Amino acid sequence: MNIKEQLVTFGLTNNEAKVYLACLELGLASIQQIAHQAKLNRITVYGLVEELIKKGFVHTDYEKNKRKFAAYPPMKLYDVLSREHEQVEKKKESLKTLIPELKALNKFNDTKTNIIYYEGEEGLKNWASDALATKGELLEWTKIEEFTRPFSEYLKTYYYPKKFELQIPTRFIFIDTPEARAYVQNYIKNPKASPMKARFISQKLFDTSGFMVIFNNRFSIALPKEMRAVTIVDDIIANTQRKIWEFGWLHANDEIQNKPYPLDK
């Protein structure tokens, strides 16, 4: 990734990045000078400079009563990150009131069978996030690395922090792999982790790339390699799958627990 492409990741367009780089190279300069350096139309550059001023990358100065422009020092990029972080935190805070309000408006009918399909990377993230609405216990049966490998950043920055904040109790049936053992250790080592119990099934006895989740009145399967998932919303189907899951739990071994489990009698 070249320097211009990296600047685009900080919220600049391709042409804005060109103009910012031209400003850095020129120092205090006129629109005409910047346009020549960036190899762009002068009128186009004027609009781009105004956008860069709004975004905090460029500032205005005067030389002999003529308006000129200069780039802020590269360290300014840390300020950009700081502002983005503040905005994200504000949005997270607003979700605490926004989500309940949106749920109240939701006309989704939970009284009959509904099927929800998810596709693509964002679809799979939405599929995983749905489980954060668990009331009670979350049940998972999985070859965990099939999901953690492609979605590590999403899990680290959103899913785990939110799940641990909500303290959602979860029981896992893992296909017994080194990744599954390491995943459990993350729960054990993190004092903020939500309550968890895990058991393991040998790959020789049972292996699958699917990811099964049961919560509330929902039974859900994801196929991360194919970037698709489906959730069935139905009380009877969900409860039937719970019984099948419990059968698997009885035949799994080597139970590990990180803290007192709230549903234990």
Secondary structure, 3 states (H helix, E strand, C coil): CCHHHHHHCCCCCHHHHHHHHHHHHHCCECHHHHHHHHCCCHHHHHHHHHHHHHHCCEEEEEECCEEEEEECCCCHHHHHHHHHHHHHHHHHHHHHHHHHHHHHHCCCCCCCCEEEEEEHHHHHHHHHHHHHHCCCCEEEEECCHHHHCCCHHHHHHHHHHHHHHHCCCEEEEEECCHHHHHHHHHHHHCCCCCCEEEEEECCCCCCCCCEEEEECCEEEEEEHHHCEEEEEECHHHHHHHHHHHHHHHHCCEEEEECCCCCCCC
